[in-house]
Amino acid sequence: MPTWPPRWTEITDAAVLAAIARVPRHRFVPPEWQEHAYEDRPLPIGHGQTISQPFIVALMTQSLALKSESKVLEIGTGCGYQTAILAELAGEVYSVEVVPDLSRRAGETLAGLGYTNVHLRVGDGWDGWPQHAPYDGIIVTAAAAEWPPALLAQLAEDGRILIPIGPAGWDQFLWQGVKRGGEVHKRCLGPVRFVPLVSPDLETEP
């Protein structure tokens, strides 16, 4: 088995590294891919979606600067792996997934691992989850064409949002936004590649 977590020079937050070490990634991966669960790469989870590369999970989580009392919104539950990492570090995690089957499977895995501070909902991530706003952190795990206004509105003062922006498959960049004085100040963290943010109107293959 490779060294786990990998020795990433860019990841310096000990709490994030400890969370990566604690969460069993293989529990979130389909059986046919479990032998690759501790490789630093994305893997397919069905419905045209993937479990993100662990380095990207660590980078995005570190960039949120979470505290134990933080309330976090995740857009794109997927298999629930990023959700679990957030739940290790934050007080409450709210996660929205557009594909009902993925949300169901993620819920079963997270419950099986004993997470009680995770709240899942099936819906359009573009709209966020306004009933529980504002959020200290918002993380989007699929690439949007532009900044979703509803998510910016649901971000708390001094809160942070991490979101990949760009067209499907290429020219995507990871952005961080920090809300100060009601304005979201944005900076680019570098190029990435994510699956696109899916609308409920679009069908996904199992």
GROMACS elastic network, one bead per residue, 0.5 to 0.9 nm:
[ bonds ]
;  ai    aj funct       b0    kb
    1     4     6  0.80831   500
    1    38     6  0.72042   500
    1    39     6  0.86022   500
    2     5     6  0.83528   500
    2     6     6  0.76159   500
    2    38     6  0.67112   500
    2    39     6  0.69986   500
    3     6     6  0.54511   500
    3     7     6  0.76561   500
    3    38     6  0.84779   500
    4     7     6  0.78682   500
    4    20     6  0.82509   500
    4    21     6  0.65159   500
    4    38     6  0.71241   500
    4    39     6  0.88403   500
    5     8     6  0.82402   500
    5    17     6  0.68239   500
    5    18     6  0.84136   500
    5    20     6  0.63929   500
    5    21     6  0.57202   500
    5    38     6  0.82779   500
    5    40     6  0.89493   500
    5    54     6  0.84675   500
    6    39     6  0.87910   500
    6    40     6  0.75940   500
    6    54     6  0.87877   500
    6    55     6  0.82203   500
    7    10     6  0.89478   500
    7    11     6  0.83121   500
    8    11     6  0.55156   500
    8    12     6  0.80893   500
    8    55     6  0.74893   500
    9    12     6  0.70370   500
   10    59     6  0.76777   500
   11    14     6  0.81957   500
   11    16     6  0.80105   500
   11    17     6  0.74966   500
   11    55     6  0.82584   500
   11    58     6  0.69248   500
   11    59     6  0.64801   500
   11    62     6  0.72421   500
   12    15     6  0.88937   500
   12    16     6  0.82013   500
   12    17     6  0.78491   500
   12    62     6  0.82227   500
   13    16     6  0.54189   500
   13    17     6  0.64620   500
   13    18     6  0.87433   500
   13    62     6  0.64541   500
   13    65     6  0.89159   500
   14    17     6  0.50907   500
   14    18     6  0.60603   500
   14    19     6  0.85903   500
   15    18     6  0.50420   500
   15    19     6  0.61833   500
   15    20     6  0.86855   500
   15    62     6  0.87775   500
   15    88     6  0.89987   500
   15    89     6  0.75029   500
   16    19     6  0.50718   500
   16    20     6  0.62693   500
   16    21     6  0.86374   500
   16    58     6  0.64653   500
   16    59     6  0.88609   500
   16    61     6  0.70082   500
   16    62     6  0.63110   500
   16    85     6  0.78992   500
   16    88     6  0.87457   500
   16    89     6  0.76541   500
   17    20     6  0.50953   500
   17    21     6  0.62252   500
   17    22     6  0.87213   500
   17    58     6  0.73419   500
   18    22     6  0.61785   500
   18    23     6  0.87967   500
   19    22     6  0.50727   500
   19    23     6  0.62149   500
   19    84     6  0.86363   500
   19    85     6  0.58323   500
   19    86     6  0.84078   500
   19    88     6  0.60299   500
   19    89     6  0.73593   500
   20    23     6  0.56251   500
   20    24     6  0.81947   500
   20    25     6  0.84415   500
   20    54     6  0.79766   500
   20    57     6  0.87568   500
   20    58     6  0.73526   500
   20    85     6  0.65848   500
   21    24     6  0.76245   500
   22    85     6  0.86742   500
   22    88     6  0.86145   500
   23    26     6  0.89068   500
   23    27     6  0.86919   500
   23    81     6  0.79194   500
   23    84     6  0.69575   500
   23    85     6  0.68112   500
   23    88     6  0.84050   500
   23   113     6  0.89209   500
   24    27     6  0.57991   500
   24    28     6  0.77390   500
   24    37     6  0.88490   500
   24    81     6  0.86683   500
   25    28     6  0.55800   500
   25    29     6  0.68897   500
   25    34     6  0.85794   500
   25    37     6  0.59617   500
   25    38     6  0.69785   500
   25    81     6  0.67213   500
   26    29     6  0.51894   500
   26    30     6  0.80483   500
   26    31     6  0.83947   500
   26    33     6  0.83553   500
   26    34     6  0.53547   500
   26    35     6  0.79335   500
   26    36     6  0.82065   500
   26    37     6  0.50153   500
   26    38     6  0.73756   500
   27    30     6  0.80432   500
   27    31     6  0.88295   500
   27    34     6  0.80069   500
   27    37     6  0.86532   500
   27    81     6  0.85726   500
   27   109     6  0.70535   500
   27   113     6  0.89392   500
   28    34     6  0.86143   500
   28    37     6  0.85585   500
   28    45     6  0.83913   500
   28    51     6  0.79945   500
   28    79     6  0.56881   500
   28    80     6  0.67753   500
   28    81     6  0.60563   500
   28   105     6  0.89217   500
   28   106     6  0.76073   500
   28   109     6  0.69557   500
   28   110     6  0.89116   500
   29    32     6  0.81206   500
   29    33     6  0.61786   500
   29    34     6  0.57090   500
   29    36     6  0.88414   500
   29    37     6  0.66757   500
   29    43     6  0.75831   500
   29    44     6  0.79710   500
   29    45     6  0.64692   500
   29    51     6  0.75257   500
   29    79     6  0.74739   500
   29    81     6  0.88717   500
   30    33     6  0.55369   500
   30    34     6  0.63167   500
   30    43     6  0.89851   500
   30    44     6  0.80066   500
   30    45     6  0.61920   500
   30    46     6  0.84509   500
   31    34     6  0.52282   500
   31    35     6  0.82027   500
   32    35     6  0.75890   500
   32    36     6  0.89659   500
   33    36     6  0.55950   500
   33    37     6  0.66647   500
   33    43     6  0.72651   500
   33    44     6  0.79851   500
   33    45     6  0.87830   500
   34    38     6  0.82700   500
   35    38     6  0.76342   500
   35    39     6  0.87503   500
   36    39     6  0.54737   500
   36    40     6  0.87415   500
   36    41     6  0.85722   500
   36    43     6  0.81190   500
   37    40     6  0.81852   500
   37    41     6  0.84860   500
   37    42     6  0.89182   500
   37    43     6  0.79315   500
   38    41     6  0.84020   500
   38    54     6  0.85708   500
   39    42     6  0.84440   500
   39    53     6  0.83994   500
   39    54     6  0.82118   500
   40    53     6  0.56174   500
   40    54     6  0.55997   500
   40    55     6  0.66651   500
   41    51     6  0.85621   500
   41    52     6  0.70562   500
   41    54     6  0.66499   500
   41    55     6  0.80647   500
   42    50     6  0.61396   500
   42    51     6  0.53469   500
   42    54     6  0.75457   500
   43    49     6  0.85817   500
   43    50     6  0.52924   500
   43    51     6  0.53437   500
   43    52     6  0.70439   500
   43    53     6  0.77340   500
   44    47     6  0.85792   500
   44    48     6  0.72851   500
   44    49     6  0.60418   500
   44    51     6  0.63652   500
   45    48     6  0.74671   500
   45    49     6  0.57732   500
   45    50     6  0.51319   500
   45    51     6  0.64125   500
   45    78     6  0.78735   500
   45    79     6  0.68732   500
   45   102     6  0.85006   500
   46    49     6  0.56651   500
   46    50     6  0.72381   500
   46   102     6  0.81944   500
   46   204     6  0.88533   500
   46   205     6  0.73554   500
   46   206     6  0.54204   500
   47    50     6  0.86138   500
   47    99     6  0.78782   500
   47   101     6  0.87886   500
   47   102     6  0.80826   500
   47   203     6  0.88422   500
   47   204     6  0.51016   500
   48   195     6  0.80041   500
   48   204     6  0.64244   500
   48   205     6  0.62969   500
   48   206     6  0.74226   500
   49    78     6  0.70715   500
   49    79     6  0.88677   500
   49   195     6  0.65822   500
   49   196     6  0.89533   500
   49   204     6  0.88465   500
   50    53     6  0.88640   500
   50    78     6  0.73330   500
   50    79     6  0.80379   500
   50   194     6  0.85650   500
   50   195     6  0.75048   500
   51    54     6  0.85353   500
   51    78     6  0.70275   500
   51    79     6  0.65826   500
   51    80     6  0.84386   500
   51    81     6  0.71672   500
   51    82     6  0.82899   500
   52    55     6  0.83166   500
   52    56     6  0.67345   500
   52    57     6  0.64828   500
   52    81     6  0.83911   500
   52    82     6  0.79698   500
   52   141     6  0.80733   500
   52   194     6  0.80657   500
   53    56     6  0.54221   500
   53    57     6  0.64355   500
   53    58     6  0.88265   500
   54    58     6  0.61034   500
   54    59     6  0.85056   500
   54    82     6  0.89279   500
   55    58     6  0.50758   500
   55    59     6  0.60278   500
   55    60     6  0.85632   500
   56    60     6  0.59930   500
   56    61     6  0.83076   500
   56   192     6  0.85249   500
   57    60     6  0.54013   500
   57    61     6  0.60448   500
   57    62     6  0.84959   500
   57    81     6  0.88262   500
   57    82     6  0.63776   500
   57    85     6  0.82442   500
   57   141     6  0.89721   500
   58    61     6  0.51338   500
   58    62     6  0.59464   500
   58    63     6  0.84773   500
   58    82     6  0.89103   500
   58    85     6  0.85759   500
   59    62     6  0.51683   500
   59    63     6  0.61254   500
   59    64     6  0.88218   500
   60    63     6  0.50827   500
   60    64     6  0.65098   500
   60   139     6  0.75628   500
   60   162     6  0.64763   500
   60   163     6  0.86634   500
   60   174     6  0.87490   500
   60   176     6  0.88232   500
   61    64     6  0.52989   500
   61    65     6  0.71371   500
   61    66     6  0.77050   500
   61    82     6  0.84610   500
   61    85     6  0.79031   500
   61    86     6  0.71721   500
   61   139     6  0.81718   500
   61   162     6  0.86130   500
   62    65     6  0.55554   500
   62    66     6  0.76293   500
   63    66     6  0.83818   500
   63   160     6  0.80742   500
   63   161     6  0.87505   500
   63   162     6  0.75034   500
   63   176     6  0.76008   500
   64   136     6  0.85828   500
   64   137     6  0.60816   500
   64   138     6  0.78996   500
   64   139     6  0.79960   500
   64   159     6  0.82275   500
   64   160     6  0.57670   500
   64   161     6  0.70145   500
   64   162     6  0.71557   500
   64   176     6  0.84622   500
   65   137     6  0.83458   500
   65   160     6  0.80719   500
   66    69     6  0.81302   500
   66    70     6  0.59970   500
   66    71     6  0.86425   500
   66    72     6  0.85268   500
   66    86     6  0.83838   500
   66    89     6  0.65309   500
   66    90     6  0.61545   500
   66   136     6  0.79436   500
   66   137     6  0.73552   500
   67    70     6  0.51700   500
   67    71     6  0.87985   500
   67    89     6  0.65989   500
   67    90     6  0.58352   500
   67    91     6  0.77141   500
   68    71     6  0.87859   500
   68    88     6  0.86779   500
   68    89     6  0.57609   500
   68    91     6  0.52386   500
   68    92     6  0.88384   500
   69    89     6  0.86675   500
   69    90     6  0.59050   500
   69    92     6  0.76026   500
   70    89     6  0.82459   500
   70    91     6  0.52264   500
   70    92     6  0.67394   500
   70    93     6  0.85206   500
   70   135     6  0.77721   500
   70   136     6  0.57201   500
   70   137     6  0.73427   500
   71    90     6  0.63897   500
   71    91     6  0.58573   500
   71    93     6  0.60187   500
   71    94     6  0.78279   500
   71   132     6  0.89625   500
   71   133     6  0.87528   500
   71   134     6  0.82150   500
   71   135     6  0.53702   500
   71   136     6  0.54068   500
   71   137     6  0.66451   500
   71   138     6  0.88338   500
   72    86     6  0.77270   500
   72    87     6  0.88829   500
   72    90     6  0.70531   500
   72    91     6  0.80640   500
   72    92     6  0.63089   500
   72    94     6  0.61146   500
   72    95     6  0.82664   500
   72   135     6  0.54818   500
   72   136     6  0.59071   500
   72   138     6  0.56738   500
   72   139     6  0.77325   500
   73    92     6  0.86949   500
   73    93     6  0.59701   500
   73    95     6  0.57121   500
   73    96     6  0.79340   500
   73   128     6  0.76761   500
   73   129     6  0.76078   500
   73   132     6  0.89125   500
   73   133     6  0.85574   500
   73   135     6  0.63778   500
   73   136     6  0.82512   500
   73   137     6  0.63299   500
   73   139     6  0.63643   500
   73   140     6  0.84360   500
   74    77     6  0.66968   500
   74    82     6  0.85314   500
   74    83     6  0.72099   500
   74    86     6  0.87879   500
   74    93     6  0.72604   500
   74    94     6  0.61075   500
   74    96     6  0.63490   500
   74    97     6  0.87508   500
   74   125     6  0.85361   500
   74   128     6  0.84497   500
   74   137     6  0.84339   500
   74   138     6  0.58105   500
   74   140     6  0.58976   500
   74   141     6  0.74790   500
   75    94     6  0.86207   500
   75    95     6  0.58777   500
   75    96     6  0.51536   500
   75    97     6  0.66143   500
   75    98     6  0.89981   500
   75   124     6  0.86739   500
   75   125     6  0.52650   500
   75   126     6  0.79675   500
   75   128     6  0.70720   500
   75   138     6  0.76824   500
   75   139     6  0.62214   500
   75   141     6  0.61052   500
   75   142     6  0.76999   500
   75   197     6  0.87938   500
   76    79     6  0.89527   500
   76    80     6  0.87205   500
   76    95     6  0.68743   500
   76    96     6  0.56915   500
   76    98     6  0.72101   500
   76    99     6  0.89637   500
   76   125     6  0.68488   500
   76   139     6  0.86480   500
   76   140     6  0.64584   500
   76   141     6  0.54278   500
   76   142     6  0.66176   500
   76   197     6  0.78797   500
   76   198     6  0.89508   500
   77    80     6  0.52485   500
   77    81     6  0.80041   500
   77    82     6  0.74913   500
   77    83     6  0.65184   500
   77    95     6  0.56899   500
   77    96     6  0.58955   500
   77    97     6  0.50391   500
   77    98     6  0.84603   500
   77   102     6  0.75986   500
   77   103     6  0.65451   500
   77   106     6  0.72707   500
   77   120     6  0.78818   500
   77   121     6  0.89652   500
   77   141     6  0.78294   500
   78    81     6  0.77351   500
   78    82     6  0.84109   500
   78    83     6  0.87246   500
   78    97     6  0.66292   500
   78    98     6  0.88455   500
   78    99     6  0.81152   500
   78   102     6  0.56826   500
   78   103     6  0.67281   500
   78   105     6  0.88354   500
   78   106     6  0.69427   500
   78   141     6  0.84287   500
   79    82     6  0.81579   500
   79    83     6  0.84656   500
   79   102     6  0.60749   500
   79   103     6  0.73485   500
   79   105     6  0.68491   500
   79   107     6  0.85774   500
   79   109     6  0.82364   500
   80    84     6  0.61687   500
   80    85     6  0.88140   500
   80    95     6  0.89075   500
   80   102     6  0.84714   500
   80   103     6  0.79686   500
   80   105     6  0.82969   500
   80   107     6  0.74176   500
   80   109     6  0.75158   500
   80   110     6  0.68972   500
   81    84     6  0.51647   500
   81    85     6  0.65130   500
   81    86     6  0.87886   500
   81   106     6  0.81101   500
   81   110     6  0.85103   500
   82    85     6  0.51001   500
   82    86     6  0.62724   500
   82    87     6  0.85925   500
   82   141     6  0.84936   500
   83    86     6  0.51553   500
   83    87     6  0.61285   500
   83    88     6  0.87522   500
   83    93     6  0.72709   500
   83    94     6  0.85697   500
   83    95     6  0.72650   500
   83   106     6  0.88613   500
   83   110     6  0.84093   500
   83   118     6  0.76485   500
   84    88     6  0.62761   500
   84    89     6  0.89308   500
   84    93     6  0.89394   500
   84   110     6  0.69380   500
   84   113     6  0.89751   500
   84   115     6  0.75932   500
   84   118     6  0.81846   500
   85    88     6  0.52311   500
   85    89     6  0.68569   500
   85    90     6  0.88744   500
   86    89     6  0.53494   500
   86    90     6  0.58487   500
   86    91     6  0.88573   500
   86    92     6  0.86192   500
   86    93     6  0.68605   500
   87    90     6  0.53723   500
   87    91     6  0.70232   500
   87    92     6  0.68268   500
   87    93     6  0.60798   500
   87   115     6  0.72176   500
   87   116     6  0.86317   500
   87   117     6  0.64912   500
   87   118     6  0.66263   500
   88    91     6  0.84008   500
   88   115     6  0.85892   500
   90    93     6  0.69126   500
   90   117     6  0.85314   500
   91   117     6  0.67386   500
   92   116     6  0.88251   500
   92   117     6  0.50199   500
   92   118     6  0.61830   500
   92   119     6  0.78518   500
   93   117     6  0.61891   500
   93   119     6  0.61458   500
   93   120     6  0.84495   500
   94   117     6  0.85537   500
   94   118     6  0.60400   500
   94   120     6  0.60196   500
   94   121     6  0.79214   500
   94   129     6  0.77793   500
   94   132     6  0.81778   500
   95   118     6  0.75169   500
   95   119     6  0.61908   500
   95   121     6  0.63549   500
   95   122     6  0.86092   500
   95   125     6  0.88021   500
   95   128     6  0.88173   500
   95   129     6  0.82867   500
   96   103     6  0.80516   500
   96   119     6  0.86473   500
   96   120     6  0.59674   500
   96   122     6  0.56705   500
   96   123     6  0.60594   500
   96   124     6  0.72512   500
   96   125     6  0.58176   500
   96   128     6  0.72640   500
   96   129     6  0.74848   500
   97   100     6  0.70835   500
   97   102     6  0.73590   500
   97   103     6  0.58409   500
   97   120     6  0.76732   500
   97   121     6  0.63962   500
   97   123     6  0.58784   500
   97   124     6  0.71269   500
   97   125     6  0.66896   500
   98   102     6  0.82830   500
   98   103     6  0.78196   500
   98   121     6  0.84891   500
   98   122     6  0.53944   500
   98   124     6  0.55893   500
   98   125     6  0.68864   500
   98   198     6  0.70016   500
   98   199     6  0.70632   500
   98   200     6  0.59362   500
   99   102     6  0.55097   500
   99   103     6  0.64061   500
   99   104     6  0.88258   500
   99   122     6  0.68898   500
   99   123     6  0.79987   500
   99   198     6  0.87450   500
   99   200     6  0.77414   500
   99   203     6  0.89632   500
   99   204     6  0.78053   500
  100   103     6  0.51168   500
  100   104     6  0.61465   500
  100   105     6  0.86698   500
  100   121     6  0.88049   500
  100   122     6  0.59532   500
  100   123     6  0.84753   500
  101   104     6  0.51104   500
  101   105     6  0.61862   500
  101   106     6  0.85173   500
  101   206     6  0.86759   500
  102   105     6  0.51719   500
  102   106     6  0.59784   500
  102   107     6  0.84335   500
  103   106     6  0.51313   500
  103   107     6  0.60476   500
  103   108     6  0.86755   500
  103   120     6  0.71027   500
  103   121     6  0.73424   500
  103   122     6  0.66374   500
  104   107     6  0.51372   500
  104   108     6  0.63568   500
  104   109     6  0.88044   500
  104   120     6  0.88470   500
  104   122     6  0.89587   500
  105   108     6  0.51555   500
  105   109     6  0.62938   500
  105   110     6  0.86404   500
  106   109     6  0.51400   500
  106   110     6  0.60380   500
  106   111     6  0.84278   500
  106   120     6  0.87815   500
  107   110     6  0.52000   500
  107   111     6  0.59802   500
  107   112     6  0.83898   500
  107   118     6  0.87217   500
  107   119     6  0.87130   500
  107   120     6  0.71459   500
  108   111     6  0.52107   500
  108   112     6  0.60169   500
  108   113     6  0.86795   500
  109   112     6  0.50246   500
  109   113     6  0.63394   500
  109   114     6  0.88290   500
  110   113     6  0.51437   500
  110   114     6  0.64534   500
  110   115     6  0.56691   500
  110   116     6  0.84143   500
  110   118     6  0.80379   500
  111   114     6  0.50349   500
  111   115     6  0.56062   500
  111   116     6  0.72573   500
  111   118     6  0.88858   500
  112   115     6  0.77478   500
  115   118     6  0.63960   500
  116   119     6  0.82496   500
  121   129     6  0.86404   500
  122   125     6  0.87054   500
  123   126     6  0.88029   500
  123   127     6  0.82701   500
  123   128     6  0.85250   500
  123   129     6  0.89008   500
  123   199     6  0.89097   500
  123   200     6  0.72449   500
  124   127     6  0.58435   500
  124   128     6  0.71919   500
  124   198     6  0.80386   500
  124   199     6  0.62868   500
  124   200     6  0.61586   500
  125   128     6  0.50438   500
  125   129     6  0.78789   500
  125   140     6  0.84630   500
  125   151     6  0.88016   500
  125   197     6  0.78837   500
  125   198     6  0.82481   500
  125   199     6  0.80051   500
  126   144     6  0.86342   500
  126   148     6  0.60391   500
  126   149     6  0.83652   500
  126   150     6  0.70306   500
  126   151     6  0.72868   500
  126   197     6  0.81775   500
  126   198     6  0.89524   500
  126   199     6  0.80385   500
  127   130     6  0.76788   500
  127   148     6  0.77770   500
  127   149     6  0.84190   500
  127   150     6  0.55897   500
  127   151     6  0.68709   500
  128   133     6  0.88797   500
  128   148     6  0.88752   500
  128   150     6  0.64612   500
  128   151     6  0.57339   500
  128   154     6  0.76238   500
  129   132     6  0.62560   500
  129   133     6  0.68950   500
  129   150     6  0.89720   500
  129   151     6  0.84821   500
  129   154     6  0.80774   500
  130   133     6  0.50629   500
  130   134     6  0.76149   500
  130   150     6  0.81893   500
  130   151     6  0.86012   500
  130   153     6  0.89129   500
  130   154     6  0.64610   500
  131   134     6  0.87013   500
  132   135     6  0.76157   500
  132   154     6  0.86968   500
  133   136     6  0.88746   500
  133   153     6  0.87628   500
  133   154     6  0.52670   500
  133   155     6  0.71757   500
  133   156     6  0.76634   500
  134   137     6  0.89016   500
  134   153     6  0.80813   500
  134   155     6  0.52684   500
  134   157     6  0.83596   500
  134   159     6  0.87828   500
  135   138     6  0.66133   500
  135   154     6  0.62642   500
  135   155     6  0.50323   500
  135   156     6  0.51750   500
  135   157     6  0.87577   500
  135   159     6  0.68472   500
  135   160     6  0.85914   500
  136   155     6  0.64171   500
  136   156     6  0.53771   500
  136   157     6  0.77037   500
  136   158     6  0.73415   500
  136   160     6  0.64761   500
  136   161     6  0.85158   500
  137   155     6  0.69211   500
  137   156     6  0.77986   500
  137   159     6  0.54398   500
  137   161     6  0.56625   500
  137   162     6  0.80939   500
  138   151     6  0.76267   500
  138   152     6  0.88596   500
  138   154     6  0.86350   500
  138   155     6  0.70213   500
  138   159     6  0.79987   500
  138   160     6  0.63812   500
  138   162     6  0.63301   500
  138   163     6  0.82790   500
  139   160     6  0.84329   500
  139   161     6  0.57235   500
  139   163     6  0.61636   500
  140   143     6  0.75811   500
  140   144     6  0.84553   500
  140   161     6  0.78926   500
  140   162     6  0.61755   500
  140   164     6  0.70571   500
  140   197     6  0.85900   500
  141   162     6  0.85571   500
  141   163     6  0.70097   500
  141   164     6  0.73748   500
  141   194     6  0.74270   500
  141   195     6  0.82739   500
  141   196     6  0.89478   500
  141   197     6  0.79659   500
  142   163     6  0.76486   500
  142   164     6  0.65706   500
  142   165     6  0.83964   500
  142   193     6  0.89416   500
  142   194     6  0.54926   500
  142   195     6  0.53637   500
  142   196     6  0.51822   500
  142   198     6  0.79787   500
  143   146     6  0.86555   500
  143   163     6  0.70855   500
  143   165     6  0.50488   500
  143   166     6  0.61297   500
  143   167     6  0.72696   500
  143   168     6  0.71528   500
  143   172     6  0.72488   500
  143   173     6  0.86354   500
  143   174     6  0.87290   500
  143   193     6  0.79479   500
  143   194     6  0.55868   500
  143   195     6  0.60929   500
  143   197     6  0.52219   500
  143   198     6  0.88996   500
  144   147     6  0.69567   500
  144   148     6  0.77431   500
  144   163     6  0.76279   500
  144   164     6  0.64258   500
  144   166     6  0.61462   500
  144   167     6  0.74373   500
  144   168     6  0.86206   500
  144   196     6  0.63472   500
  144   197     6  0.53730   500
  144   198     6  0.87006   500
  145   148     6  0.86588   500
  145   164     6  0.87455   500
  145   165     6  0.56042   500
  145   166     6  0.51026   500
  145   167     6  0.59425   500
  145   168     6  0.84983   500
  145   196     6  0.83260   500
  145   197     6  0.81858   500
  146   149     6  0.89293   500
  146   164     6  0.89978   500
  146   165     6  0.59705   500
  146   166     6  0.71769   500
  147   150     6  0.88815   500
  147   151     6  0.80029   500
  147   152     6  0.77550   500
  147   163     6  0.80294   500
  147   165     6  0.73827   500
  148   151     6  0.55527   500
  148   152     6  0.67041   500
  148   153     6  0.89616   500
  149   152     6  0.52208   500
  149   153     6  0.62523   500
  149   154     6  0.87584   500
  150   153     6  0.50865   500
  150   154     6  0.62939   500
  150   155     6  0.89147   500
  151   154     6  0.50516   500
  151   155     6  0.64255   500
  151   161     6  0.84085   500
  152   155     6  0.53239   500
  152   156     6  0.87190   500
  152   161     6  0.79024   500
  152   177     6  0.87013   500
  152   179     6  0.82992   500
  152   183     6  0.89824   500
  152   184     6  0.73166   500
  153   156     6  0.81196   500
  153   182     6  0.89708   500
  155   158     6  0.82992   500
  155   159     6  0.58172   500
  155   160     6  0.71794   500
  155   161     6  0.74080   500
  155   178     6  0.86953   500
  155   179     6  0.71189   500
  155   184     6  0.89171   500
  156   160     6  0.80407   500
  156   179     6  0.70183   500
  156   182     6  0.87165   500
  157   160     6  0.86792   500
  157   178     6  0.81750   500
  157   179     6  0.53267   500
  157   180     6  0.58687   500
  157   181     6  0.70559   500
  157   182     6  0.66307   500
  157   183     6  0.87513   500
  158   178     6  0.61126   500
  158   179     6  0.50048   500
  158   180     6  0.55235   500
  158   181     6  0.83182   500
  158   182     6  0.89160   500
  159   177     6  0.82378   500
  159   178     6  0.57404   500
  159   179     6  0.56488   500
  159   180     6  0.81360   500
  160   176     6  0.68724   500
  160   177     6  0.55176   500
  160   179     6  0.66357   500
  160   184     6  0.86937   500
  161   175     6  0.80232   500
  161   176     6  0.56183   500
  161   177     6  0.50164   500
  161   178     6  0.65438   500
  161   179     6  0.85351   500
  162   174     6  0.70859   500
  162   175     6  0.57615   500
  162   177     6  0.65597   500
  163   173     6  0.83486   500
  163   174     6  0.57319   500
  163   175     6  0.53547   500
  163   176     6  0.66014   500
  163   177     6  0.83551   500
  164   172     6  0.63420   500
  164   173     6  0.54055   500
  164   175     6  0.59717   500
  164   176     6  0.88247   500
  164   191     6  0.86572   500
  164   192     6  0.72089   500
  164   193     6  0.80720   500
  164   194     6  0.72790   500
  165   171     6  0.84546   500
  165   172     6  0.53876   500
  165   173     6  0.55025   500
  165   174     6  0.63926   500
  165   175     6  0.72156   500
  166   169     6  0.83975   500
  166   170     6  0.72156   500
  166   171     6  0.58171   500
  166   173     6  0.65228   500
  166   174     6  0.89702   500
  166   196     6  0.85587   500
  167   170     6  0.61737   500
  167   171     6  0.65720   500
  167   172     6  0.64404   500
  167   196     6  0.74042   500
  168   171     6  0.82009   500
  168   172     6  0.77803   500
  168   193     6  0.82568   500
  168   194     6  0.74947   500
  168   195     6  0.64876   500
  168   196     6  0.53875   500
  168   197     6  0.88000   500
  169   172     6  0.75248   500
  169   193     6  0.63055   500
  169   194     6  0.69933   500
  169   195     6  0.70516   500
  169   196     6  0.79163   500
  170   192     6  0.83174   500
  170   193     6  0.66418   500
  170   194     6  0.87269   500
  171   191     6  0.72214   500
  171   192     6  0.79692   500
  171   193     6  0.80095   500
  172   190     6  0.85743   500
  172   191     6  0.57851   500
  172   192     6  0.55569   500
  172   193     6  0.59999   500
  172   194     6  0.76622   500
  173   188     6  0.67849   500
  173   189     6  0.71431   500
  173   190     6  0.54554   500
  173   192     6  0.53524   500
  173   193     6  0.77559   500
  174   187     6  0.87291   500
  174   188     6  0.59777   500
  174   189     6  0.53676   500
  174   190     6  0.56279   500
  174   191     6  0.61401   500
  174   192     6  0.61332   500
  174   193     6  0.88407   500
  175   186     6  0.67265   500
  175   187     6  0.56921   500
  175   189     6  0.56068   500
  175   190     6  0.76186   500
  176   185     6  0.81816   500
  176   186     6  0.56472   500
  176   187     6  0.54548   500
  176   188     6  0.63795   500
  176   189     6  0.69484   500
  177   184     6  0.56526   500
  177   185     6  0.52993   500
  177   187     6  0.65063   500
  177   188     6  0.88693   500
  178   183     6  0.80371   500
  178   184     6  0.52588   500
  178   185     6  0.52139   500
  178   186     6  0.65942   500
  178   187     6  0.88468   500
  179   182     6  0.59619   500
  179   183     6  0.53088   500
  179   185     6  0.61658   500
  179   186     6  0.88279   500
  180   183     6  0.53699   500
  180   184     6  0.63032   500
  180   185     6  0.72352   500
  181   184     6  0.82865   500
  188   191     6  0.84778   500
  194   197     6  0.86967   500
  195   198     6  0.84994   500
  198   201     6  0.82382   500
  198   202     6  0.67176   500
  198   203     6  0.88164   500
  198   204     6  0.86952   500
  199   202     6  0.55349   500
  199   203     6  0.85640   500
  200   203     6  0.74444   500
